[in-house]
């Protein structure tokens, strides 16, 4: 060994330090790795645990008087003001409407509107109803409840080329559960379910020509996409780990 003719256990530390990674240096590198792993774990795992509570933002209807039904929801960092015009006789805030959550949710839309309110209507006219948004909404979602009843079909006819899919359906507070889609129309016999529209909308127009007392709908949006800042933080953390590891190796070599 250079600079020391004695057995290694008798040589000064400085004579062989360059050939070893001392415990404190190794521990320092491991601490950095563990800290960053914890940060990244929180970023990925915490949102996964939060998913059942916050994937959908449903309209919180703050004004329920017929003719001035309004509220708001969020999509990303945007607050969307919503007004409803057309056939309606009020808003029901009862939680019983969504007491079979599986009929109104799915893997991507994991929460019901709860007590945010649902617009009540009876239909039976050719009046054009509308959910109007203060700014464009991407792929809005609608929950329908108690549409029609056994032997009495009720249809929502969506206008202006609106396209949608039925994401889920099933029983509701009064049983039932059947919704069927034909083009831009959906028909229910005591139907309950979740629709998602495709594209960007500032208005969703529809008619409800079939009378029944009563049925309802509400609208919202999905907020499951991670913010860009989350990805930036992850990438920044990985870059920091790479830089720190390289720096420590260089320091060891220079000892």
C-alpha positions in Angstrom: 0.0 0.0 0.0 1.4 3.4 -1.0 2.8 5.4 1.9 2.6 2.7 4.5 4.8 -0.4 4.9 3.0 -1.6 8.0 0.1 -4.1 8.1 -3.1 -2.3 7.0 -4.6 -2.3 10.5 -1.5 -0.2 11.7 -1.5 2.3 8.9 -2.9 5.8 9.4 -6.5 6.2 8.1 -5.3 8.8 5.5 -3.1 6.1 3.8 -6.0 3.9 2.7 -9.0 6.2 3.0 -9.1 6.8 -0.8 -9.7 3.1 -1.3 -12.8 2.9 0.9 -16.2 4.3 1.1 -16.4 5.2 4.8 -19.6 4.5 6.7 -20.5 8.2 7.2 -20.3 8.8 3.4 -22.3 5.7 2.6 -24.9 6.6 5.1 -25.1 10.1 3.7 -25.8 8.8 0.3 -28.3 6.3 1.6 -30.1 9.0 3.5 -30.5 11.1 0.4 -31.9 8.1 -1.5 -34.3 7.2 1.3 -35.5 10.8 1.6 -36.1 11.1 -2.1 -37.8 7.7 -2.3 -40.1 8.9 0.5 -41.0 12.1 -1.4 -41.7 10.2 -4.6 -43.7 7.6 -2.7 -45.9 10.3 -1.2 -46.4 11.9 -4.6 -47.6 8.7 -6.2 -49.2 6.9 -3.3 -51.1 9.8 -1.6 -53.0 10.7 -4.8 -53.9 7.1 -5.2 -55.4 7.1 -1.7 -57.1 10.4 -2.4 -58.7 9.2 -5.6 -61.9 7.9 -4.1 -62.7 11.3 -2.7 -61.8 13.7 -5.4 -61.8 12.4 -8.9 -65.0 14.2 -9.8 -66.1 17.8 -9.0 -69.9 17.9 -9.1 -71.9 21.2 -9.3 -72.6 22.6 -5.9 -76.0 24.2 -6.6 -76.1 27.3 -4.4 -79.3 28.8 -5.9 -82.3 26.5 -6.3 -85.2 28.7 -7.3 -86.8 27.8 -10.6 -85.5 30.2 -13.3 -82.3 31.0 -11.4 -80.8 27.6 -10.7 -77.0 28.1 -10.5 -73.8 26.8 -8.8 -70.2 25.9 -9.6 -67.7 23.1 -9.8 -63.9 23.0 -10.6 -61.9 21.4 -13.4 -58.1 21.6 -12.8 -57.4 25.1 -11.5 -60.6 26.6 -13.1 -63.8 27.3 -11.2 -66.7 26.8 -13.6 -69.9 28.7 -12.9 -73.0 26.8 -14.0 -76.5 27.9 -14.7 -79.5 25.7 -15.6 -82.4 26.9 -17.7 -85.5 25.0 -18.8 -87.9 22.6 -17.2 -87.3 22.4 -13.5 -89.2 22.9 -10.2 -86.2 23.0 -7.8 -83.1 21.3 -6.5 -83.1 18.3 -4.2 -80.1 18.2 -1.8 -81.0 14.8 -0.2 -78.3 12.2 0.1 -80.8 9.4 -0.5 -80.8 10.1 -4.3 -77.3 8.5 -4.5 -77.6 5.9 -1.8 -76.5 3.2 -4.3 -73.2 4.8 -5.2 -72.1 2.0 -7.6 -74.9 3.1 -10.0 -73.5 6.7 -10.3 -69.7 6.1 -10.3 -67.0 4.0 -11.9 -63.2 3.6 -11.7 -62.6 7.1 -13.1 -65.5 8.9 -11.5 -65.3 7.6 -7.9 -67.6 10.0 -6.0 -71.3 10.8 -6.3 -72.7 14.3 -6.1 -73.7 13.6 -2.5 -75.6 16.5 -1.1 -74.4 19.1 -3.7 -77.9 19.0 -5.2 -79.7 17.6 -8.2 -82.0 19.6 -10.6 -85.5 18.2 -10.4 -87.8 18.1 -13.5 -91.0 16.6 -14.9 -90.5 17.0 -18.6 -93.5 16.6 -20.9 -92.7 19.6 -23.1 -90.5 20.5 -26.1 -88.7 23.2 -24.1 -85.0 23.2 -24.6 -83.1 22.7 -21.4 -79.5 23.7 -20.9 -76.5 23.4 -18.6 -74.4 26.5 -19.4 -70.8 26.8 -18.3 -68.9 30.0 -17.8 -65.9 28.5 -19.7 -65.2 25.4 -21.7 -65.4 22.1 -19.9 -63.5 19.0 -21.2 -65.5 15.7 -21.2 -68.2 16.8 -18.7 -70.2 14.2 -16.8 -73.8 13.9 -15.9 -75.6 11.8 -13.2 -79.2 10.9 -14.0 -81.6 9.6 -11.4 -85.1 8.0 -11.4 -85.5 8.6 -15.1 -89.0 7.1 -15.9 -90.6 4.2 -14.1 -91.8 0.7 -14.8 -93.9 0.9 -17.9 -93.3 4.6 -18.4 -90.2 5.5 -20.5 -88.6 8.9 -20.2 -86.0 10.1 -22.8 -83.3 12.8 -22.7 -82.6 14.0 -26.2 -79.2 15.8 -26.3 -78.9 18.4 -29.0 -76.2 20.0 -31.2 -74.4 16.8 -32.0 -73.5 16.1 -28.4 -71.9 12.6 -28.0 -71.7 10.6 -24.8 -71.2 7.2 -23.3 -73.1 5.5 -20.4 -70.3 4.7 -18.0 -72.4 3.0 -15.5 -76.0 2.4 -14.4 -78.0 0.4 -11.9 -80.6 0.6 -9.1 -81.4 3.8 -7.3 -83.3 4.8 -4.2 -86.5 3.5 -5.8 -85.1 0.4 -7.4 -85.0 0.1 -11.2 -81.8 0.7 -13.1 -82.3 0.4 -16.8 -80.9 3.1 -19.2 -80.5 2.6 -22.9 -78.7 4.8 -25.4 -79.7 5.4 -29.0 -77.4 8.0 -30.7 -77.7 11.2 -28.8 -80.6 10.1 -26.7 -80.9 8.1 -23.5 -84.1 6.5 -22.2 -84.8 5.2 -18.8 -87.4 3.0 -17.0 -86.6 4.1 -13.4 -83.1 4.5 -14.8 -80.1 5.7 -12.8 -76.6 6.2 -14.2 -73.5 8.1 -15.1 -72.9 9.7 -18.5 -69.7 11.2 -19.9 -69.7 13.5 -22.8 -66.9 13.6 -25.4 -65.2 16.8 -26.3 -65.3 20.4 -25.1 -68.5 22.1 -24.1 -69.8 25.5 -23.0 -73.4 24.3 -23.1 -75.2 21.0 -23.0 -78.7 21.3 -24.5 -81.4 18.7 -24.3 -85.2 18.1 -24.3 -87.3 15.9 -22.0 -90.5 15.4 -24.0 -91.9 12.7 -21.7 -93.8 13.6 -18.5 -93.2 11.9 -15.2 -93.1 13.2 -11.7 -90.2 13.3 -11.1 -86.6 12.7 -12.2 -83.4 14.7 -12.2 -79.9 15.4 -13.3 -76.7 17.2 -12.3 -73.4 17.9 -14.0 -69.7 18.1 -13.2 -66.2 17.2 -14.5 -63.4 14.7 -13.8 -60.2 16.0 -12.0 -58.1 12.9 -12.0 -55.3 14.1 -14.3 -52.1 15.0 -12.2 -51.1 18.7 -12.4 -48.0 19.4 -14.5 -46.3 20.7 -11.3 -46.5 17.2 -9.9 -44.5 15.8 -12.8 -42.0 18.7 -12.6 -41.4 18.0 -8.9 -40.8 14.3 -9.5 -38.4 14.9 -12.4 -36.6 17.6 -10.3 -36.2 15.1 -7.4 -34.8 12.4 -9.7 -32.3 15.0 -11.1 -31.3 16.0 -7.6 -30.7 12.4 -6.7 -28.5 11.8 -9.7 -26.5 15.0 -9.0 -26.1 14.2 -5.3 -24.9 10.6 -6.0 -22.4 11.8 -8.6 -21.1 14.6 -6.3 -20.6 12.2 -3.4 -18.7 9.7 -5.6 -16.4 12.5 -6.8 -15.8 13.6 -3.2 -14.8 10.1 -2.3 -12.4 9.7 -5.2 -10.7 13.0 -4.3 -10.1 12.0 -0.6 
